Amino acid sequence: MNPKKKTKSILYGMEFTHGIRRALMGALVLVYFVSFGFNLMAITTLFAISGIIMILFEFPTGAIADYDSRKKSLMISFFLLSVAFFGLFLFKNFWLLAFSWILGDIAWTFSTGASSAWAIDSLKYAKNKSKIISLTKKKSPSF
C-alpha cells in the first residue's frame, strides 16, 4: 500500500473510531447509568465534572503530543480508551464507572489534535496549506 494512502487510512480510521465512540456513548450512557439505579443528579454531576477534567487535561496532553511524540500520544489514547471501555462494561459500582468514564475522556484528550498533527507530519504537508485543508476537510462532517 502507498505510504500516503496508508497514513490517510489510519487517520480516517482513528477519527471514525473516536466518532462512533463519542456518538454511541453520548447517546446511551445516561440510559446505561440510570439502568443501574443511579441518581440522575449524580450522573449529570459526573458528566459536568468529566467535561471540566477534559478541558484541564487538554493542555498537558497536547504538550505531550507536541514535545514528546504524537504517535506515543495516540497509542496512550487508544490504550486508555480500551481500559475505560472495559471498565464501563465490567463494573457496576458508581465510583468505578465514574472513574472509567473520566478515564475515557482523558484518553480523548490524548488524541485530539495529535491525530491530525501526526498525519500532517507523516505526509509532510506542513508547508502546503491546501493539502492540510483537503486532509482535514475529508474527516469533518459536511452540512
Secondary structure as GFF3:
##gff-version 3
##sequence-region A 1 143
A	DSSP	alpha_helix	3	35	.	.	.	ID=ss1
A	DSSP	alpha_helix	40	67	.	.	.	ID=ss2
A	DSSP	alpha_helix	70	90	.	.	.	ID=ss3
A	DSSP	alpha_helix	94	111	.	.	.	ID=ss4
A	DSSP	alpha_helix	114	123	.	.	.	ID=ss5
A	DSSP	alpha_helix	129	139	.	.	.	ID=ss6
###
